Amino acid sequence: MIPEARAAEFDAADPLAAYRERFTIPAGVIYLDGNSLGALPKATPAALARVVESEWGEGLIRSWNSARWFDMASRIGAKIAPLIGARPNEVIACDSTSVNLFKLIAAALHMRPGRKVVLSEPGNFPTDLYMIAGLEAQGLATRRLAERERLAEALGGDVALLMLTHAHYKTGALHDIAALTRAAHEAGALVLWDLSHSTGALPVDLDAAGADFAVGCGYKYLCGGPGAPAFAFVAERHQAALQQPLTGWFGHAAPFAFSDDYAGAPGIERLQCGTPPVLGLAALEVGVDLIAAIGIARLYAKSQALSEFFLESLMAHDVPLELVSPPRAAERGSQLSFRHAHAYAICQALIARGVIGDFRAPDVLRLGFAPAYLSFTDMAAAARHLAEVLASGEWQREAFNQRAAVT
Ligand SMILES: Cc1ncc(COP(=O)(O)O)c(C=O)c1O
């Protein structure tokens, strides 16, 4: 059976098919970049209009209380918590992923006096590695990178923190959160997981794994919009003593006491720094509510089915591409990445056909499968487009255009 016919059968049996209608997907677009910027939930514009026109416009400053702006960050954090296997009081939506990394790396170093090493892997997402550099420049940290097969042996007695991204941004390869958390703890280190490419697409169980800290993006699978606030997780057992370095007034136990002296809030609110971005949080809440309503188990099942079917469709077209993601669905996130010397030009040729994926330097074509709004028909069509682009040499024209633009 041709992929399109199988796709129609899968779509008819897909329990999540109706959720596509809850998102804005432009006509003629197959959106395979929801792992970078999630699609717009249709409910978001009205929710934002209400916050702007009614809560801000009419309520003015009163809305901090009457519209509960005050506890939005912890309220949304509590809604993210079940998606990552955390308790409601262990997660807060605040700042960017980068800033949350900084706060939690510094907090971990403080909890392990005498140890300075932050262990990660080469090729981790750049901001994760750069956030160590800032602390290194201040003499507070030493960066150590070890290939993923070598991480366990690199966990020496000098390691304060093991910091990794669960689903690798470029390849989608997964780390075993439970096993690595255990290994780090046995070596006396703490663990910080970046869940940016997991949350909203894959099940994660931080509490069951005994994880210490985690962060993640709000604008990818959570569909919070460009630059949406991120989230941070701190295991309950660490919260009371946590020393995070950005001791702003919103993390204070009593911000409106206007005291000269800092006293951190007793719980997860301590992770906050300045005034929360209410408009960004309002958009994030819509996305989180929608993803939580669909449920992570169903999202994960569909994510795996989509990527498997995409691979099957590519095979039906005999497409000669090198897969750099793990071939087994259980070992990867909700994406497939392919290596090709002209990956950039191929990506551009696909975009010209309305198939929006992305390119990651130097040679990776990355296709993300956001399970909340993609169909199996999208998979069959995208695979056909990719096959046609490669067979027709369209990408060579794109490569020529690039050279022409540069010279
Ligand atoms: C693994 C990972 N961490 C962090 C980020 C981004 O962090 P920020 O929201 O601070 O830009 C990304 C962005 O793609 C990412 O893939």
Ligand as a Chemical Component Dictionary entry (heavy atoms), coordinates in Angstrom:
data_LIG
# 
_chem_comp.id                   LIG 
_chem_comp.type                 NON-POLYMER 
_chem_comp.pdbx_formal_charge   0 
_chem_comp.three_letter_code    LIG 
# 
loop_
_chem_comp_atom.comp_id 
_chem_comp_atom.atom_id 
_chem_comp_atom.alt_atom_id 
_chem_comp_atom.type_symbol 
_chem_comp_atom.charge 
_chem_comp_atom.model_Cartn_x 
_chem_comp_atom.model_Cartn_y 
_chem_comp_atom.model_Cartn_z 
_chem_comp_atom.pdbx_ordinal 
LIG C1 C1 C 0 18.422 21.887 24.888 1  
LIG C2 C2 C 0 18.137 23.346 24.853 2  
LIG N1 N1 N 0 18.361 24.091 25.953 3  
LIG C3 C3 C 0 18.103 25.418 25.953 4  
LIG C4 C4 C 0 17.612 26.049 24.828 5  
LIG C5 C5 C 0 17.326 27.519 24.756 6  
LIG O1 O1 O 0 17.407 28.219 25.905 7  
LIG P1 P1 P 0 16.794 29.701 25.946 8  
LIG O2 O2 O 0 15.306 29.568 26.000 9  
LIG O3 O3 O 0 17.393 30.299 27.139 10 
LIG O4 O4 O 0 17.185 30.403 24.686 11 
LIG C6 C6 C 0 17.362 25.309 23.686 12 
LIG C7 C7 C 0 16.842 25.985 22.474 13 
LIG O5 O5 O 0 16.625 25.444 21.445 14 
LIG C8 C8 C 0 17.644 23.937 23.695 15 
LIG O6 O6 O 0 17.445 23.211 22.584 16 
# 
loop_
_chem_comp_bond.comp_id 
_chem_comp_bond.atom_id_1 
_chem_comp_bond.atom_id_2 
_chem_comp_bond.value_order 
_chem_comp_bond.pdbx_ordinal 
LIG C1 C2 SING 1  
LIG C2 N1 SING 2  
LIG C2 C8 DOUB 3  
LIG N1 C3 DOUB 4  
LIG C3 C4 SING 5  
LIG C4 C5 SING 6  
LIG C4 C6 DOUB 7  
LIG C5 O1 SING 8  
LIG O1 P1 SING 9  
LIG P1 O2 DOUB 10 
LIG P1 O3 SING 11 
LIG P1 O4 SING 12 
LIG C6 C7 SING 13 
LIG C6 C8 SING 14 
LIG C7 O5 DOUB 15 
LIG C8 O6 SING 16 
# 
